[in-house]
């Protein structure tokens, strides 16, 4: 990217611009990190592979719901 005179430039994306998600991160008082959870606003689970140790949850209407948080609490 030029720093002088450039008025616009193209950004390449993954074509998932409308995929919304929430990341749930937590830690204990002693600094221990808890397993993360990613909640996707989708109807069905993606076929993509995710990192081991990451809890994945899908919900068709909202990205943050009580059921998702209960799943995270049970798995953690």
PyMOL commands that place a pseudoatom at each C-alpha (Angstrom):
pseudoatom trace, name=CA, resn=UNK, resi=1, chain=A, elem=C, hetatm=0, pos=[0.000, 0.000, 0.000]
pseudoatom trace, name=CA, resn=UNK, resi=2, chain=A, elem=C, hetatm=0, pos=[1.351, 3.413, -0.911]
pseudoatom trace, name=CA, resn=UNK, resi=3, chain=A, elem=C, hetatm=0, pos=[1.468, 5.925, 1.906]
pseudoatom trace, name=CA, resn=UNK, resi=4, chain=A, elem=C, hetatm=0, pos=[1.148, 8.980, -0.362]
pseudoatom trace, name=CA, resn=UNK, resi=5, chain=A, elem=C, hetatm=0, pos=[-1.541, 9.784, -2.947]
pseudoatom trace, name=CA, resn=UNK, resi=6, chain=A, elem=C, hetatm=0, pos=[-3.552, 6.567, -2.674]
pseudoatom trace, name=CA, resn=UNK, resi=7, chain=A, elem=C, hetatm=0, pos=[-7.282, 7.242, -2.291]
pseudoatom trace, name=CA, resn=UNK, resi=8, chain=A, elem=C, hetatm=0, pos=[-8.546, 3.666, -2.158]
pseudoatom trace, name=CA, resn=UNK, resi=9, chain=A, elem=C, hetatm=0, pos=[-7.317, 0.094, -2.157]
pseudoatom trace, name=CA, resn=UNK, resi=10, chain=A, elem=C, hetatm=0, pos=[-8.808, -3.412, -2.386]
pseudoatom trace, name=CA, resn=UNK, resi=11, chain=A, elem=C, hetatm=0, pos=[-9.086, -5.614, 0.702]
pseudoatom trace, name=CA, resn=UNK, resi=12, chain=A, elem=C, hetatm=0, pos=[-9.351, -9.344, 0.099]
pseudoatom trace, name=CA, resn=UNK, resi=13, chain=A, elem=C, hetatm=0, pos=[-11.879, -11.153, 2.285]
pseudoatom trace, name=CA, resn=UNK, resi=14, chain=A, elem=C, hetatm=0, pos=[-12.954, -14.734, 2.935]
pseudoatom trace, name=CA, resn=UNK, resi=15, chain=A, elem=C, hetatm=0, pos=[-16.515, -14.170, 1.587]
pseudoatom trace, name=CA, resn=UNK, resi=16, chain=A, elem=C, hetatm=0, pos=[-17.866, -14.689, 5.117]
pseudoatom trace, name=CA, resn=UNK, resi=17, chain=A, elem=C, hetatm=0, pos=[-18.558, -11.000, 5.686]
pseudoatom trace, name=CA, resn=UNK, resi=18, chain=A, elem=C, hetatm=0, pos=[-22.017, -11.638, 7.114]
pseudoatom trace, name=CA, resn=UNK, resi=19, chain=A, elem=C, hetatm=0, pos=[-21.045, -14.486, 9.446]
pseudoatom trace, name=CA, resn=UNK, resi=20, chain=A, elem=C, hetatm=0, pos=[-21.536, -13.223, 12.984]
pseudoatom trace, name=CA, resn=UNK, resi=21, chain=A, elem=C, hetatm=0, pos=[-20.100, -14.864, 16.051]
pseudoatom trace, name=CA, resn=UNK, resi=22, chain=A, elem=C, hetatm=0, pos=[-19.478, -14.273, 19.724]
pseudoatom trace, name=CA, resn=UNK, resi=23, chain=A, elem=C, hetatm=0, pos=[-16.304, -15.334, 21.506]
pseudoatom trace, name=CA, resn=UNK, resi=24, chain=A, elem=C, hetatm=0, pos=[-16.591, -16.287, 25.163]
pseudoatom trace, name=CA, resn=UNK, resi=25, chain=A, elem=C, hetatm=0, pos=[-13.306, -15.914, 27.038]
pseudoatom trace, name=CA, resn=UNK, resi=26, chain=A, elem=C, hetatm=0, pos=[-12.741, -16.412, 30.733]
pseudoatom trace, name=CA, resn=UNK, resi=27, chain=A, elem=C, hetatm=0, pos=[-10.093, -16.871, 33.366]
pseudoatom trace, name=CA, resn=UNK, resi=28, chain=A, elem=C, hetatm=0, pos=[-9.920, -17.804, 37.031]
pseudoatom trace, name=CA, resn=UNK, resi=29, chain=A, elem=C, hetatm=0, pos=[-8.787, -15.440, 39.783]
pseudoatom trace, name=CA, resn=UNK, resi=30, chain=A, elem=C, hetatm=0, pos=[-5.387, -17.210, 39.866]
pseudoatom trace, name=CA, resn=UNK, resi=31, chain=A, elem=C, hetatm=0, pos=[-4.846, -16.442, 36.149]
pseudoatom trace, name=CA, resn=UNK, resi=32, chain=A, elem=C, hetatm=0, pos=[-5.796, -19.895, 34.794]
pseudoatom trace, name=CA, resn=UNK, resi=33, chain=A, elem=C, hetatm=0, pos=[-7.311, -19.486, 31.332]
pseudoatom trace, name=CA, resn=UNK, resi=34, chain=A, elem=C, hetatm=0, pos=[-10.603, -21.288, 30.693]
pseudoatom trace, name=CA, resn=UNK, resi=35, chain=A, elem=C, hetatm=0, pos=[-11.354, -22.981, 27.359]
pseudoatom trace, name=CA, resn=UNK, resi=36, chain=A, elem=C, hetatm=0, pos=[-12.790, -20.482, 24.850]
pseudoatom trace, name=CA, resn=UNK, resi=37, chain=A, elem=C, hetatm=0, pos=[-16.183, -20.874, 23.215]
pseudoatom trace, name=CA, resn=UNK, resi=38, chain=A, elem=C, hetatm=0, pos=[-17.259, -19.533, 19.836]
pseudoatom trace, name=CA, resn=UNK, resi=39, chain=A, elem=C, hetatm=0, pos=[-20.996, -19.080, 19.211]
pseudoatom trace, name=CA, resn=UNK, resi=40, chain=A, elem=C, hetatm=0, pos=[-21.918, -18.769, 15.529]
pseudoatom trace, name=CA, resn=UNK, resi=41, chain=A, elem=C, hetatm=0, pos=[-25.195, -17.284, 14.286]
pseudoatom trace, name=CA, resn=UNK, resi=42, chain=A, elem=C, hetatm=0, pos=[-25.945, -20.140, 11.868]
pseudoatom trace, name=CA, resn=UNK, resi=43, chain=A, elem=C, hetatm=0, pos=[-28.621, -22.768, 11.300]
pseudoatom trace, name=CA, resn=UNK, resi=44, chain=A, elem=C, hetatm=0, pos=[-26.222, -25.702, 10.927]
pseudoatom trace, name=CA, resn=UNK, resi=45, chain=A, elem=C, hetatm=0, pos=[-22.701, -26.463, 12.037]
pseudoatom trace, name=CA, resn=UNK, resi=46, chain=A, elem=C, hetatm=0, pos=[-19.929, -25.609, 9.612]
pseudoatom trace, name=CA, resn=UNK, resi=47, chain=A, elem=C, hetatm=0, pos=[-17.829, -28.439, 8.150]
pseudoatom trace, name=CA, resn=UNK, resi=48, chain=A, elem=C, hetatm=0, pos=[-14.641, -26.483, 8.882]
pseudoatom trace, name=CA, resn=UNK, resi=49, chain=A, elem=C, hetatm=0, pos=[-12.158, -27.801, 11.415]
pseudoatom trace, name=CA, resn=UNK, resi=50, chain=A, elem=C, hetatm=0, pos=[-11.548, -25.743, 14.534]
pseudoatom trace, name=CA, resn=UNK, resi=51, chain=A, elem=C, hetatm=0, pos=[-8.737, -25.719, 17.040]
pseudoatom trace, name=CA, resn=UNK, resi=52, chain=A, elem=C, hetatm=0, pos=[-8.731, -28.481, 19.629]
pseudoatom trace, name=CA, resn=UNK, resi=53, chain=A, elem=C, hetatm=0, pos=[-10.014, -27.203, 22.972]
pseudoatom trace, name=CA, resn=UNK, resi=54, chain=A, elem=C, hetatm=0, pos=[-12.347, -24.567, 21.496]
pseudoatom trace, name=CA, resn=UNK, resi=55, chain=A, elem=C, hetatm=0, pos=[-16.021, -25.147, 22.291]
pseudoatom trace, name=CA, resn=UNK, resi=56, chain=A, elem=C, hetatm=0, pos=[-18.226, -24.495, 19.236]
pseudoatom trace, name=CA, resn=UNK, resi=57, chain=A, elem=C, hetatm=0, pos=[-21.947, -23.709, 19.473]
pseudoatom trace, name=CA, resn=UNK, resi=58, chain=A, elem=C, hetatm=0, pos=[-24.440, -22.679, 16.768]
pseudoatom trace, name=CA, resn=UNK, resi=59, chain=A, elem=C, hetatm=0, pos=[-27.689, -20.785, 17.238]
pseudoatom trace, name=CA, resn=UNK, resi=60, chain=A, elem=C, hetatm=0, pos=[-29.916, -19.720, 14.302]
pseudoatom trace, name=CA, resn=UNK, resi=61, chain=A, elem=C, hetatm=0, pos=[-31.336, -16.495, 15.742]
pseudoatom trace, name=CA, resn=UNK, resi=62, chain=A, elem=C, hetatm=0, pos=[-28.994, -15.034, 18.318]
pseudoatom trace, name=CA, resn=UNK, resi=63, chain=A, elem=C, hetatm=0, pos=[-25.320, -15.223, 19.082]
pseudoatom trace, name=CA, resn=UNK, resi=64, chain=A, elem=C, hetatm=0, pos=[-25.627, -14.937, 22.863]
pseudoatom trace, name=CA, resn=UNK, resi=65, chain=A, elem=C, hetatm=0, pos=[-28.257, -17.005, 24.620]
pseudoatom trace, name=CA, resn=UNK, resi=66, chain=A, elem=C, hetatm=0, pos=[-28.747, -18.759, 27.931]
pseudoatom trace, name=CA, resn=UNK, resi=67, chain=A, elem=C, hetatm=0, pos=[-28.441, -22.251, 26.416]
pseudoatom trace, name=CA, resn=UNK, resi=68, chain=A, elem=C, hetatm=0, pos=[-25.049, -21.403, 24.932]
pseudoatom trace, name=CA, resn=UNK, resi=69, chain=A, elem=C, hetatm=0, pos=[-23.742, -20.109, 28.237]
pseudoatom trace, name=CA, resn=UNK, resi=70, chain=A, elem=C, hetatm=0, pos=[-25.029, -23.201, 30.064]
pseudoatom trace, name=CA, resn=UNK, resi=71, chain=A, elem=C, hetatm=0, pos=[-23.209, -25.433, 27.554]
pseudoatom trace, name=CA, resn=UNK, resi=72, chain=A, elem=C, hetatm=0, pos=[-19.994, -23.483, 28.139]
pseudoatom trace, name=CA, resn=UNK, resi=73, chain=A, elem=C, hetatm=0, pos=[-20.359, -23.704, 31.924]
pseudoatom trace, name=CA, resn=UNK, resi=74, chain=A, elem=C, hetatm=0, pos=[-21.027, -27.473, 31.773]
pseudoatom trace, name=CA, resn=UNK, resi=75, chain=A, elem=C, hetatm=0, pos=[-18.014, -28.157, 29.518]
pseudoatom trace, name=CA, resn=UNK, resi=76, chain=A, elem=C, hetatm=0, pos=[-15.666, -25.927, 31.502]
for i in range(1, 76): cmd.bond("trace and resi %d" % i, "trace and resi %d" % (i + 1))
show_as sticks, trace
zoom trace
